[in-house]
Amino acid sequence: MMKQHALFCKKCKTRLTHWLVPIVADDQAQALCHFKECDPGAEPVDTVPPGYGLVMADKVLQARKDEWPGTRIQEGIWLSLSDLTDAVCYTTLTRRLSGCCGPSGIDGPNRICTCGAEVGTESSDCWTLRNFVSETKNTEWKEQE
């Protein structure tokens, strides 16, 4: 069995997520993840199921870029909003929280660590994928010891 991982803030070393099973291969991503925007009026579906962290890099990243040409697909760890800990808060920069049903995620990182570091972007508006994407420069993906 693959060891679990969690996302940590590089600045203060706080754990930002629950322990998660990494998804590192495109066939795993295709089988487990929901790569569709929410349907208006339908119950929102997380892109990545709770308990997993999609490592959006290498072949998985390229497959998403091929699937959605012309779309900005961000490298990082993609995960369910329910897997964030209480150490992850919303930014005070309200322009980054635009959206009608939740943050759209198109205006830059909108989630911060309690220390103030920008740790990722939540997308949870009615027309977006529903997920959290880590900021790779401010977070670390570590294996459980």
trRosetta pair geometry for C-beta under 8 A, 3 or more apart (Angstrom, degrees):
i j d omega theta_ij theta_ji phi_ij phi_ji
2 21 6.3 98 80 -153 114 85
2 22 6.4 -109 145 47 139 90
3 143 4.9 50 108 -164 131 106
3 144 5.5 -153 174 49 101 87
4 19 4.1 56 139 168 139 104
4 20 5.9 142 -163 63 93 26
4 21 5.9 -59 -108 -77 80 51
4 22 7.8 155 -142 -16 39 78
4 143 7.5 129 86 -154 37 59
4 144 4.7 27 72 -4 84 131
5 19 7.1 144 68 -155 19 67
5 20 5.8 -41 68 66 71 82
5 21 8.0 101 23 -127 80 12
5 22 5.2 41 16 -51 128 108
5 53 6.1 -91 77 45 109 144
5 141 5.5 24 168 176 134 85
5 142 6.2 162 -153 83 83 33
5 143 5.4 -48 -95 -95 84 47
5 144 6.7 -136 -87 -21 30 78
6 15 5.2 2 139 -153 140 106
6 16 7.3 157 164 51 92 62
6 17 5.0 -170 -155 72 79 89
6 18 6.9 -127 -113 117 107 20
6 19 5.2 -62 -60 -98 106 54
6 20 6.4 125 -91 12 55 86
6 141 7.8 -179 89 -148 26 52
6 142 6.2 -22 60 62 71 84
6 144 7.0 74 -6 -69 98 87
7 15 7.5 111 78 -164 49 59
7 16 4.5 -53 99 63 97 110
7 17 4.4 68 31 3 96 117
7 53 7.2 165 -40 -124 102 145
7 77 5.7 -160 -82 67 121 151
7 79 7.6 -134 -17 0 134 149
7 119 7.6 117 145 177 123 117
7 134 5.6 -151 -137 -95 142 139
7 139 5.2 -5 -172 -178 101 128
7 140 7.2 149 -157 75 53 42
7 141 5.9 -25 -99 -96 67 65
7 142 8.0 139 -108 18 19 76
8 13 5.9 -6 175 -157 122 46
8 14 6.6 164 -155 81 74 35
8 15 5.5 -43 -99 -101 82 49
8 16 6.2 169 -107 1 22 91
8 139 6.6 145 73 -161 41 71
8 140 4.7 -22 62 61 97 94
8 141 7.9 -179 19 -77 78 19
8 142 5.7 11 0 6 123 121
9 12 5.1 10 98 47 129 80
9 13 6.4 -69 74 -16 79 10
9 14 4.7 21 24 48 118 84
9 16 5.9 112 -41 -50 81 114
9 87 7.4 -119 -22 144 126 130
9 113 4.2 45 -94 -91 144 160
9 115 6.3 142 148 30 157 126
9 117 5.4 132 -158 60 113 139
9 119 5.9 -69 -100 -94 88 127
9 138 6.8 -23 -148 157 69 86
9 139 6.4 -49 -104 -106 37 68
9 140 7.9 -7 83 18 8 85
10 13 7.7 17 -154 -72 17 53
10 117 7.2 -168 53 -171 77 163
10 137 7.8 -90 19 144 151 44
10 138 5.5 -140 27 -168 110 39
10 139 6.2 -132 -23 -88 91 14
10 140 5.5 112 -79 -28 82 99
11 113 6.8 177 52 59 116 147
11 115 5.3 -166 102 105 123 144
11 116 7.8 -77 105 66 163 75
11 117 4.2 176 7 -55 140 142
11 138 6.7 -13 -22 -157 101 89
12 113 6.4 -178 33 137 119 143
12 114 7.7 -78 61 71 160 82
12 115 4.0 169 -26 -49 140 154
12 117 7.1 -162 0 -1 95 126
14 87 4.8 -168 149 -164 134 156
14 113 5.9 143 57 -162 128 122
14 114 6.7 47 1 36 177 102
14 115 6.9 173 1 -16 129 113
15 85 6.3 73 109 -5 82 155
15 87 7.1 127 80 22 50 150
16 84 6.5 -37 162 -144 79 75
16 85 5.9 -157 -171 31 27 102
16 87 5.6 -111 -110 83 58 116
16 88 5.3 76 -159 -59 94 110
16 113 6.5 -83 -93 -100 112 97
16 119 5.8 -165 -119 169 157 153
16 120 8.0 133 158 -3 150 125
16 139 6.7 -60 21 -128 150 118
17 20 6.0 -23 136 -21 130 121
17 53 7.1 86 133 -81 165 124
17 79 6.3 13 -125 109 144 170
17 83 5.0 20 -156 143 101 95
17 84 6.0 -55 -101 -105 70 40
17 85 6.3 -149 -92 -17 14 89
18 51 7.6 -48 95 -104 127 49
18 83 5.0 -107 31 -156 100 76
18 85 6.8 141 -51 -65 61 87
19 144 5.6 27 -135 -67 126 134
20 51 6.2 154 -131 173 73 33
20 52 5.7 104 -173 -152 103 12
20 53 4.0 93 115 -21 144 102
20 79 6.5 -72 -111 -121 164 130
20 83 6.1 43 -79 -163 122 145
21 51 6.2 18 15 147 100 83
21 52 5.2 -40 68 -107 86 70
21 53 7.3 171 75 21 35 74
22 52 7.5 117 -118 -163 11 71
22 53 5.3 -35 -105 71 60 95
22 54 8.0 125 -162 -106 58 17
22 55 5.5 24 -167 -30 107 113
22 141 7.8 86 -98 174 123 127
23 28 4.7 -165 -153 122 91 121
23 29 5.4 121 150 -78 127 70
23 32 6.0 -136 -105 59 143 142
23 33 7.2 153 124 -43 170 112
23 48 7.3 -155 18 -138 139 111
23 52 5.4 39 -29 179 110 119
23 53 6.8 -170 16 86 79 41
23 54 4.6 -26 63 -107 118 63
23 55 6.5 -169 78 13 56 75
23 60 7.6 118 123 -112 91 153
24 28 6.9 41 46 46 46 144
24 55 4.9 9 -103 42 71 129
24 60 7.1 -127 -173 -28 33 136
25 28 4.6 91 65 7 86 105
25 29 7.0 -153 96 -8 44 87
25 59 7.3 2 -144 79 53 125
25 60 7.1 168 179 -64 11 104
26 29 5.2 -51 -145 37 39 115
26 30 6.2 40 156 -21 69 102
26 59 5.2 -94 -31 128 115 104
26 60 5.1 -177 -80 -95 73 63
26 63 4.6 110 -127 -22 133 160
27 30 5.7 -48 -144 35 33 112
27 31 6.3 29 156 -16 63 109
28 31 5.9 -62 -148 40 29 108
28 32 5.9 -3 166 4 68 118
29 32 6.5 -73 -134 49 22 92
29 33 5.0 -17 -172 12 66 129
29 35 8.0 51 155 -49 98 122
29 54 5.9 81 -114 -138 101 116
29 60 5.2 125 -33 -135 153 110
29 63 7.3 145 75 78 141 142
30 33 7.1 -42 -87 45 12 91
32 48 7.4 30 126 -145 104 63
32 49 5.9 -101 176 11 94 116
32 52 6.2 134 154 -85 144 179
33 47 5.7 11 -167 162 100 68
33 48 5.5 -26 -113 -96 99 58
33 49 7.3 -133 -95 -11 50 78
33 54 6.1 39 -80 -81 138 143
33 78 8.0 46 -126 104 137 132
34 45 4.9 -64 115 130 167 121
34 46 6.8 110 39 90 121 44
34 47 5.5 -131 68 -130 76 37
34 49 7.9 97 -8 -55 99 77
35 47 6.5 58 -92 -148 47 95
35 64 7.2 -148 -136 -118 138 95
35 67 6.9 11 146 130 148 157
35 129 7.1 -23 -146 -113 48 126
36 45 7.7 28 67 69 95 127
36 129 7.6 141 86 -102 21 81
37 127 5.7 -2 -180 178 131 48
37 128 6.1 -87 -134 -155 95 8
37 129 6.0 -80 -97 -61 58 55
38 42 6.4 -165 -178 69 80 100
38 44 5.1 -32 -113 -118 136 74
38 45 6.8 164 -104 28 80 75
38 126 5.5 -111 88 -166 127 46
38 127 6.8 -104 56 -89 89 14
38 128 7.0 15 11 60 100 42
38 129 7.8 151 -23 -113 78 21
38 130 6.1 65 -53 -38 114 111
39 42 3.9 49 72 7 100 133
40 126 5.7 55 -107 163 70 123
40 127 7.5 1 -67 -78 90 76
42 45 7.8 -23 126 -18 114 97
44 124 7.0 34 -160 -160 158 82
44 126 7.8 -110 -84 -114 104 55
44 130 5.0 109 177 -75 112 159
45 130 6.4 153 81 37 39 131
46 49 6.2 126 86 -101 119 32
46 50 6.8 91 50 -42 165 70
46 80 4.3 11 -164 -116 154 94
46 81 6.9 -144 -111 13 113 80
46 82 7.4 -78 -75 10 150 103
46 130 5.2 -98 -110 101 42 107
46 131 6.4 101 -165 -84 76 71
47 54 7.6 -76 122 9 102 148
47 78 6.3 -60 99 163 127 126
47 80 7.9 -170 53 -85 63 62
47 129 4.6 35 -70 178 129 108
47 130 5.8 174 -22 64 80 57
47 131 4.1 -40 32 -53 122 123
48 52 5.4 -134 173 89 101 102
48 53 7.1 50 165 -121 153 24
48 54 4.8 -136 -100 -14 130 112
48 78 5.2 150 -32 122 136 92
48 79 5.2 -83 80 -126 142 31
48 80 5.4 -127 87 -44 83 72
48 131 5.8 77 11 -120 95 117
49 52 5.4 56 68 20 78 121
49 80 6.4 -22 156 -53 18 130
50 80 4.4 -79 -83 58 60 163
50 82 4.9 -31 -103 76 119 123
50 83 5.8 168 -142 -54 71 96
51 80 7.7 19 9 21 47 134
51 83 7.0 -163 -47 -90 25 121
52 79 7.0 -172 96 -125 55 81
52 80 7.5 80 53 -11 73 104
53 77 4.9 -11 -178 -170 111 112
53 78 7.2 145 -167 68 57 45
53 79 4.8 -27 -111 -81 71 112
53 83 7.5 -156 -73 130 85 161
53 141 7.2 172 139 -137 149 117
54 60 6.9 -167 178 168 95 149
54 77 6.9 143 71 -164 50 54
54 78 4.1 -21 62 62 109 100
54 79 6.9 -177 19 -69 75 55
55 60 6.6 114 88 41 68 151
55 77 6.2 -25 -101 -106 54 74
55 141 7.2 107 -107 178 101 170
56 60 5.8 -119 -126 111 43 114
56 61 5.2 94 169 -84 69 86
56 64 7.0 -21 -145 12 104 151
56 73 7.1 -141 -179 159 130 99
56 74 7.0 65 106 98 148 56
56 75 5.5 -167 108 -139 95 41
56 76 5.7 9 54 55 112 48
56 77 7.0 180 14 -97 86 18
56 78 5.2 71 -33 -17 120 108
56 133 7.3 -25 23 -136 148 104
57 60 6.5 42 53 53 39 103
57 61 5.2 0 -130 -24 14 125
57 75 5.7 63 -90 -150 75 102
58 61 6.1 112 46 21 27 102
58 62 7.1 -55 145 -3 35 103
59 62 5.6 -54 -141 40 34 111
59 63 6.2 40 157 -25 66 104
60 63 5.8 -52 -149 32 28 113
60 64 6.8 25 153 -15 61 104
61 64 6.0 -59 -154 36 31 108
61 65 6.4 29 151 -18 66 107
61 73 6.5 158 -158 118 75 123
61 75 5.8 2 -112 -100 142 84
62 65 5.5 -54 -146 38 35 112
62 66 6.2 35 154 -19 67 105
63 66 5.7 -54 -147 37 31 111
63 67 6.2 32 152 -21 64 108
64 67 5.5 -53 -143 37 33 113
64 68 6.2 -15 169 24 68 105
64 73 4.7 149 117 -146 119 158
65 68 6.9 -76 -135 62 23 74
65 69 7.1 59 165 -96 62 52
65 71 7.8 -159 -128 66 53 82
65 73 5.4 -130 -75 31 73 137
66 69 7.0 1 -151 -63 27 85
68 71 3.9 -32 142 32 114 136
68 73 6.4 125 68 -57 121 116
74 121 7.2 69 47 40 169 134
74 133 5.0 88 85 157 127 151
75 136 6.2 -10 109 -33 98 142
76 120 7.2 152 161 -119 151 98
76 133 4.8 99 75 177 133 83
76 134 4.1 -169 179 64 116 75
76 135 6.7 -21 -113 -75 142 12
76 136 5.1 -136 -98 -50 84 90
76 139 7.6 66 -152 58 106 127
77 133 7.3 159 76 -152 42 49
77 134 4.3 31 44 7 88 128
77 139 7.3 -102 24 112 117 138
77 141 5.4 145 -58 -88 137 125
78 131 5.1 0 -169 172 95 144
78 132 7.2 152 -154 77 48 49
78 133 5.3 -15 -98 -99 74 77
78 134 7.9 -122 -62 4 34 79
79 83 4.9 -84 159 62 123 136
79 84 7.6 140 101 -54 121 74
79 131 6.6 132 65 -164 27 91
79 132 5.3 -28 66 61 80 98
79 134 7.9 44 8 -35 106 96
80 83 4.8 96 67 -6 86 103
80 131 7.0 -68 -94 -124 32 68
80 132 7.4 10 104 15 13 99
81 84 6.1 -34 -169 3 49 114
81 122 6.3 59 -104 -134 112 111
81 124 6.4 21 -54 -78 151 131
81 130 7.1 -71 -13 165 115 89
81 131 7.2 -165 -42 -145 79 24
81 132 5.5 125 -90 -34 61 108
83 132 7.7 -140 62 37 93 131
84 88 4.3 -75 -176 47 121 143
84 111 7.5 -92 -131 -166 152 150
84 132 6.1 106 -57 -40 118 170
85 88 6.2 111 63 1 60 93
87 113 5.8 -4 153 -150 97 75
87 114 5.1 -86 -154 -10 70 107
88 111 5.2 11 -179 176 103 118
88 112 7.4 153 -154 77 57 31
88 113 6.6 -40 -99 -98 57 49
88 119 6.3 -106 -119 71 98 137
88 120 7.5 -15 -145 41 129 113
88 132 7.9 25 166 -147 159 151
89 111 7.0 153 77 -157 32 68
89 112 5.5 -31 68 68 85 83
89 113 7.6 62 21 173 87 8
89 114 6.3 93 -10 -83 119 60
90 97 6.5 43 -172 -94 123 128
90 103 7.9 177 -130 -46 111 139
90 110 6.4 -17 -149 158 76 85
90 111 6.4 -52 -105 -105 42 59
90 112 7.3 30 137 21 12 88
91 96 5.4 10 67 69 142 135
91 97 7.0 -161 62 -50 93 100
91 109 6.9 114 -51 118 139 76
91 110 5.1 -111 14 -155 115 47
91 111 6.8 -97 -29 -65 85 13
91 112 5.3 106 -84 -22 70 113
91 118 7.1 15 -87 -109 120 91
93 96 4.7 50 100 7 105 114
93 97 7.6 155 96 -15 60 91
93 108 7.9 -27 102 82 142 120
93 110 7.6 -122 71 -119 96 68
94 97 5.4 -62 -156 34 48 114
95 98 6.6 -5 -173 -37 44 106
95 107 5.8 -145 137 174 76 148
96 103 7.3 11 138 -144 65 124
96 107 4.5 -159 -121 104 52 110
96 108 5.1 -73 -118 69 114 88
96 109 6.8 -9 -168 84 147 39
96 110 4.2 -176 137 -93 107 90
97 103 4.9 -77 -146 -97 56 103
97 107 7.7 -70 -3 60 25 134
97 110 5.5 133 -81 -151 65 130
98 103 7.0 74 57 -138 37 63
98 104 5.7 -30 96 18 79 111
98 106 7.4 -57 72 56 111 94
98 107 5.6 91 22 -18 110 141
99 102 5.3 -33 111 86 143 36
99 103 5.0 160 8 -134 136 15
99 104 4.0 167 -82 -36 106 79
99 105 8.0 36 -59 -6 134 59
99 124 7.4 113 128 74 165 64
99 125 3.6 -128 -154 -87 125 118
99 126 8.0 153 179 8 102 70
99 128 7.7 -60 -123 -1 131 129
100 125 6.3 83 40 -150 67 104
100 126 6.4 -39 73 11 104 113
101 124 7.2 -117 109 127 87 75
101 125 5.3 119 54 -149 86 54
101 126 4.2 86 14 -37 145 93
102 122 7.3 -91 159 135 109 113
102 123 7.9 94 111 166 110 32
102 124 3.3 -60 125 99 149 95
102 125 5.0 -149 65 -73 74 46
102 126 7.7 129 24 -34 89 58
103 110 5.0 -173 -160 102 157 165
103 121 7.9 -142 130 -175 130 71
103 122 5.0 81 66 90 129 98
103 123 6.7 -102 104 -108 83 31
103 124 5.9 54 50 37 70 87
103 125 6.6 -105 101 -44 23 91
104 107 7.2 80 67 -5 99 91
104 123 6.4 2 171 -135 33 79
104 125 4.2 -6 -91 -9 68 144
104 127 7.5 -2 -125 62 103 93
104 128 5.5 150 -152 -41 64 141
105 110 6.8 -117 -106 11 55 126
105 121 4.7 97 -147 159 96 110
105 122 6.1 -139 -81 95 101 37
105 123 3.4 -51 -10 -80 146 85
105 124 7.8 105 -34 0 108 55
105 125 7.5 -138 5 2 84 103
105 128 6.1 139 29 -171 114 161
105 133 7.5 85 -159 22 136 112
106 128 8.0 -145 -38 -94 95 135
107 110 7.1 67 74 -64 93 112
108 121 7.1 -141 150 -98 27 118
109 112 7.6 95 141 -70 111 71
109 118 4.0 88 111 -178 152 118
109 119 7.3 140 -165 50 129 29
109 120 6.1 154 -139 114 97 10
109 121 5.1 -105 -112 -68 49 83
109 135 5.5 -4 -96 -64 137 130
110 121 5.7 72 19 -133 83 63
110 122 5.6 -86 76 35 112 87
111 118 7.5 105 79 -158 48 61
111 119 5.8 -65 109 66 92 86
111 120 4.8 -14 62 71 117 80
111 121 6.7 -170 14 -88 96 17
111 122 5.4 94 -41 -23 119 100
111 132 6.7 -8 10 -141 160 111
112 116 5.9 -20 176 -154 130 26
112 117 6.3 154 -158 77 81 37
112 118 5.6 -50 -100 -98 81 45
112 119 6.1 119 -139 9 27 89
113 116 6.8 -31 72 34 79 24
113 117 4.6 12 30 53 116 91
113 119 5.0 92 -41 -36 88 131
113 138 7.8 -151 -10 154 119 118
117 138 4.8 172 167 -168 115 127
118 135 5.6 58 119 -11 87 166
118 138 5.8 143 77 8 63 168
119 134 6.5 -45 165 -142 73 75
119 135 5.6 -152 -166 29 22 105
119 138 5.4 -123 -100 109 54 119
119 139 5.3 88 -153 -66 85 113
120 132 5.3 54 135 176 142 92
120 133 5.7 174 -162 85 100 43
120 134 4.6 -59 -90 -111 115 36
120 135 5.3 -144 -77 -14 47 78
120 139 6.9 17 -53 -31 98 146
121 132 7.1 162 81 -155 41 55
121 133 5.1 -11 57 56 92 94
121 135 7.4 100 -20 -58 82 87
122 131 7.7 -162 -145 103 51 37
122 132 5.3 -23 -96 -101 69 79
123 128 4.2 -118 175 139 110 138
123 129 5.6 48 103 74 137 71
123 130 6.5 -139 103 -114 80 27
123 131 5.8 13 52 51 99 67
123 132 7.9 -176 21 -82 67 32
123 133 7.4 30 -4 -4 106 105
124 128 7.0 -38 -19 71 7 117
124 130 5.3 58 -116 -135 65 83
125 128 4.7 72 55 8 88 111
134 139 4.5 -90 -173 56 120 154
134 141 7.5 159 58 -62 169 99
135 138 4.5 21 97 35 116 105
135 139 5.8 118 68 -2 64 103
136 139 6.5 -76 -119 53 24 87
